[in-house]
Each structure stands twice: as C-alpha cells, then as structure tokens.
C-alpha cells in the first residue's frame, strides 16, 4: 500500500521536477545541467512534505530535522543518477531533453522509494527475544550466572 501511495506522491514531485525543467530549459533556454539541479531540489522538497503526510510516519527513527537531512542525502544519490541519466540521454544518445528527463525520472523513482522506505522511515529494529512477554528470558542457562 505504501508503494501505491508513494507512486502518487512521487508522481506529484515528478510533475514539479519535469515542469520546472521544461519551463526553464526548453522555454527559457537555460542550460539543462543547472536547471536539472534546481528542479530536482524543488521536487525533493515536495516529495518530503507529501511523503510524511501521506506515505511514511515522520519521526519514527530520526528527528524531523535529521530526517530532512537524510532525505536530501539520499536524494543526492538520486540526483547523481538523474544527472547521469540526463547526460547519457542528451549528450551521448542525443535524445530530446524531455524524453531523457522522463527516463531519468523513472530511474530515480525506485531508488528514492527504497531508500526512504527501508532506511529513513523504517521502524527501529527491536530485539524480539527481549521485548516479547511470551518469552521467559529470566531463567538461568548455560553461561548465565544464577
């Protein structure tokens, strides 16, 4: 269910990313590389805000400030994937920049979801043997003092 909700959140963020990229690179004629940095950064902020409201529970593992820093750290890897895919699509494969941007966005989607889901917003790992009231860990056994 989280993946489905993240699909819509990621879609909204991708729309911000793609729209800003198209407007600034295609319409305004600005160089694609810095435009992609800017649009990706704005989309990351939108993604974080929507993710903590609709997909993940904020503050489970880290403070919100730490969480936001981690989101941008994870997004830095996503940005490297994005920029690399754009470079390959535009410069090496000579694709239209918007076609390359669509491919780059798709490539980054799964990285972003996985890193957020399993690293940033995952619940802390508990030690089940010590937290389970059905397990009696108070008895002595081999290697334990009486």
Secondary structure, 3 states (H helix, E strand, C coil): CHHHHHHHHHHHHHHHHHHHHHHHHHHCCCCHHHHHHHHHHHHHHHHHHHHHHHCCCCCCCCCHHHHHHHHHHHHHHHHHHHHHHHHHHHHHCCCCHHHHHHHHHHHHHHHHHHHHHHHHCCCCCCCHHHHCCCCCCCCCCCCCCC
